[in-house]
Amino acid sequence: MRRFLVSLTLICLLVTPAFAAKVKIGFVNSMTGPEAPIGENLTNGVTLALEDLKKKGIDVDLIKEDDTGKPEKSMAAFEKMATRDKVAGVVGPYSSKCANAIAKLSEKYKIPLLIPVASKDEITKQNLKWVFRLSATTYDYATILLDMATSLGKPKTMAIINENTDFGTSGAKSANLYAAKKGITIVAEESYAPGSPDYRSTLASIKSKNPDLVFMVSYVADSILLMRQSREIGLSPQAFLGAGAGFATQAFAKEQDISNNIFSSTQWTGDVNWPGAKDFAARYRTRFGKEPTYHAATAYESMMIMGQTASQAKSDPKRTRDLLKSGKWNGIMGEVKFLDYLGYTNQNRHQMLVEQIQGGVHETIYPPKYVSKKPVYPFPGWTK
């Protein structure tokens, strides 16, 4: 019997990973509220990450909090996680306004925060030592779109329309700055309150300026309404450029009468050649019955990085922070490393992509090394 027990113990040691550990990690997300359609993608990505961490012997005790897209709720959730739940680190939240609100709380409570997708430029320009961002910045969103547009044609003018949130304002500012570097004149700048029922007068004002490009920063519902009303009034530039967010979702793509041939910057596509990206896309489709967006991929990779790092640090927040700062990863988001550059602190220098909706499908059309389909340019006009 003793020999049997010894053998059984040895077998267990062989099949159990040496680094098996349980870690407590917080996850803040917009699970309900107006941004919930995108928040669902983050939740799904995290679900798959937890399964893969488990396979690596890392059992995550996930503390989930819904901020409903409101900064004050995001702040309350972070404080609870830091003081009551004693998490080793936090992943999230989704929106820039919420991420910007809790960034300084991360510094106050000395709990590492890994932001998967919020892109407001200024979030990582505050010299915060406990805040890390996997996501690209709004400046990256603007530069990839305008580089693409100027590689396909010779646009001289551009109009900007954006929601008046942290994300929208930062995106518009970035587009304005980079347009100047590309020699493109801004002929109109319009902002709006999210959820407005009618944008036709604003779009008509833009149409009167006859811009070559229309650059838009919006979440899902507004992106659909903006394009539907653009069609109604006959706004037809050389290209519509959507700065990720709502334009990169399946909800937008399926509205083919108004979404076809629209460009969007994105942080990830299902056909990109980064390690495991194609497998992740296939698994996501099988599991959730829909196409993954870049929000799902960034959330997955952020949770994988936080889970493995917190486990290696034995759940010590300071050690977790130090390992995040010194680490490097290469997975479905390509190479990830948190750098200090151009005024940013702990910012991943992520390779952006441009996709275009063709036949209701997001196709990668830029940069050339990642292309899956040729772009349709200029915009062919609205079909009857």
N, C-alpha and C positions, 0 to 999 in steps of 0.2 A: 504493500500500500504506500509506504514511504517513497519507494522508487517511482511509483506512478505519479505521486504528487509532485515530486521534484521534476519529472519529465514534463508534466502539465505546466508547471511554473515556467520552465525554459521555453516551452512553445508560446506561452502568452507573452513572454519578453520579446520573442522574435517577431511576433506579428503586431505588437503595439509600438507605434513610433516613439522614439526616445524623447521627443520634445512634446509629447501629449500634455495638454494643459487646458484649463478652463479660464477664460478671460471675460470680463464684463465690459461691454462696449455700448455706447449710446448711439442712437440713430434718430436724428430730427429730420422730418420730411413733411411736405404738404400732402397729407393723406386725404383730407377733405378740403372743401373750398374751391375757388375758381381755378387754382393751379393743380388740382388733384389729377386731371388727365395725364399730366407729365409726371406728377409725383408717383403715380402707379408704376411707371417705368423704373424709377429709382427703387421702389419697394421690391419689384420683381428681380432686379439686378442683385440686390442685397440677399434675397432669398437664395439665389443660385450660389452666391459667394459663401453663404453659411454652410451650404451642402459641401462645397469644395474644401472649405477649411476643416470641416469635420473629417473628410477623407485624409487630411494631413495630420489628423490627431489633435486639432484645435477646436475645442468645444466653446462656442461663443454664447454667453448669456447676454442676449440682445435686449437692451432697454429702449423701446420704441416710444416716440412722442410725436404727436400731430400738432404742427404749428398753424395749420389752416391757412398758411400763407401770410400770417401776421407777425411782424417783428417782435411785438411784446410777448406773444405766446412762445416764440422761439427762444427768447431770453429766459422766460420762466422755466421752459423745458431744460435748458442748459444748466441753469442754477440748481434745479432739482437733481440732475444727473451728477453734477460735481459735488454737491454737499450731502445729498441723501443716499444716492445710489453708489457713489464712490467708483465711478467708471474709470477705466485706464485711458480711454480716449473717446472722442465723439466723431462720427461721420455725418455730414450734412451741413446745413439744410439745403433745400433746393434753390430758392430764389436769392437774388443778390441782396434785396432789401433785408431779408432775414439773416443771411450770412454776414452782412456788414454789421448788423445789430449785435450779433453774438461774438464777433471776432475779439473784441476787447474783454469780454467775459472769460474767454479762453486764457487770456493773459492774466486776468485777475485771479482766477482759481487755479492756474497752472495745470490745466488739463489740455492735452493736445487736441486740436481740431483739424480734421482733414476734410476740406471742401471738395466735393466731387464735381460740381457743375456750375455753380454761381460764378459769373464772369466779370462782374463790375471791376474795372481796372484798379480802383483805389483800395480794394480789400487787402491786397498784399503789398500795398505801398505805404504802410503805416509802421514799418519796422517792428512788427509783432513777431516774437520769437516762438510762440506756441501755436501759431496758425500756419497751416500748410494747404496748398491748393494744387490738386491734380489738374483741374480744369484750365483750359486756355483763358485768355483775357478778352475783353471786348475789343481791344486794339487788334488782337489776333483775328477776331471774327471779321473786322473791317478790312484788314490788309489782304487776307486771302481772297475775299470777294472782289476787291478792286484790282488786285493782281490778275485774277482770272479775267475780269471784264476787259482790261487793257491788253491782255494777251489775245483776245478774240476780235477786238475792234479798236476804234479810236474815239471813245466817248469824251466829250468836252464839258458836259454839264451834268449835274446830279441834284435831285431833290431828296430830302430826308424826312421821313415821317416816323415818329417813335412815341411809345407810351411814356408818360411822365413819371416813371418809377426809377429806382436806382439803376436797374438793368438798361432800361430804355434810354435814359439820359446819358449814361456812360457810353452806350453803343453809338448814339448820335454824335457825341463829342469825338469819339475815336474815328468815326467815318469822316467827320469834318477835317480832322487833323491829317489823316492819310490822303484824303482827296487833294488837299493842297500840295502834298508832296508828289502826287501823280499828275499835277497840272489840270485837275478837274475843278471847275467852278461850281460852287453851291448856289443854286438859283432859288431854292425854297427850303425852309426848315419849319416843320410843323410838329407839334407835340399834342398829345391828347390824353384824357383820363381813361384808363382801362374800363372796358364795359360800356362805352358810349354806344347809343343805339344807331347813330347815323354819322358817317364820315364823308358823305357826298360833297358837302360844301368845301371841306378841306382838300379832298381829292380833286375837285374842280379847279381850285386855286392852283394846285400843283400842275394840272393839265394845261392851264393857261400859260405856264412858263416853258412848256415843251421840253422837259429834261430828257437827256439821253438815257440816264439811269434813274431808277427810283429805289432808294435804300430804305428798308423797313425794319423796325425792331418791335416785335409784338409776341404775345403769348397766343395760345391756340384759338380761342373764340374770336379775338380781334383780328388775327391774321386771316381767318376765313371771311369775316365780314368786310375787311378792307379790300380783299381781292374780288369779292362778289360785287361790291359797289364800284371798284375800279372798272370792272367789265361793264356795269350799267352805264357809266358816264363815258366809256370809250377811252380811258387812259391807256396808252399803248407805247411805252418807251422802247428803247433798244433792249433793255433787260430790267426785270424786277429782281432785286437782290434782297433776300431775307436773311437777317442775322440770326440763324439758328432758331432756338426756342420753338414757337408755334409752327414755323414753316418746315421744321424737320420732323414733324410728327405724322403718324399714319392717319390721324383724324383730318389733317390738312390734305394729305396726298390723295385720299379717297374722293375728295371733292373735285373730280377731274375736270369739270367744266370751267373751273377757275384756278386750278393748281398746276395743270400741265405747263411745262416749260419754265416754271419759276425756279430760280436758283436759290440755294441756301448754303450757308457755311455750316459745317458740322465738325464734330470732334472725332467721329468714328462712323464707319459703315460696315455692313455685314460682309462685304467682299474685300476689305482691306487686308493686306498680307502681313499683319502683325500676329505674333504667336498666339494661336488659339482663337483668333477673332471669328473665323468662319465656323468653327465648332460651337462657339458660344452662340452665334446667330441661329444655327440649326437647332441647338438644344432649347433656346428661348422659344422658337416657333413651336416646337413640339410641346413644350411645357405650358405655354400661355396662349397659344393659338393666334399669335399676331407677330408682326415684325418688331424687332427690338430697335429702339432709338439710341442715339448716343448717350442719352441720360441714363439708360439701363447699363450701358457698358462702363461709363465713368463711375457709377455707383458700385457696380460689381468690383471693379479694380480697386477702388478706394477702400472697400470693406476687406478685400483680400490683403491689401497692404497693411491696413490698421490691425487686422486680426493676427497676421503673422508677426508683425512688429511688436505688438503688445504681449504676445505669447513669449517671444524671445526675451522681452524685457521683464518677464514674470509679473506683468500687470503694474509695474511701477511707472507712473505717468512721466516723470522726468527722464527715466531711462528710455521710455517709448519715444519721447520727443527727440532725444539725442540720436536714436537709431533711425528715426524718420529723416533727420537732417543729414546723416551720413550715408544712408542707403541708396541703392539703385535697383530698379525692377524692370523686367521686360516681359510684358504679357499682352493682353488683348488691346491695350491702349498704346502699344509700342513701348519705347523706353521711357521710364519715369524717374526723374531725379529732381529734388527740390533745391533750387539754386537761388542765389542772390545776384541780380543783374538789373541794370537800367532802372534802379530805384525799387525793384521788387525784392521781397524777402520770402524765402521758402516757396518759390513759384516754379511749378513744372513748366518747362519750355516745350509745349506740346505742338506736334505737327498737325495743322488744321487741314481739312479737306473741303471741297465744294461738291455738292450733289445737285442734280436737277431732276425734277419730277417728269418722267416720260412714261406715258400710258399708265399713270397712277402709281408708278414705282420710283423710289429714290435711286438714281444712278450716279455713281461717282464719275465726275467729269474733269476734275482738276485736284492736284497737280498731275502732269502727264504720267509720272511713274505709277500713279494709283488708278488710272482711268479704267472704267469698265464699259462706258459708252461714250460716243462722240456727243459734244454739246449741241443743242439747237440754239443758234445765235445768228442774227438778232431775233428778238421775240417776234413770232410770225403773225401776231394779231389774234383777236378773239374769234373763235369759230361760232357759227350760228347754232 
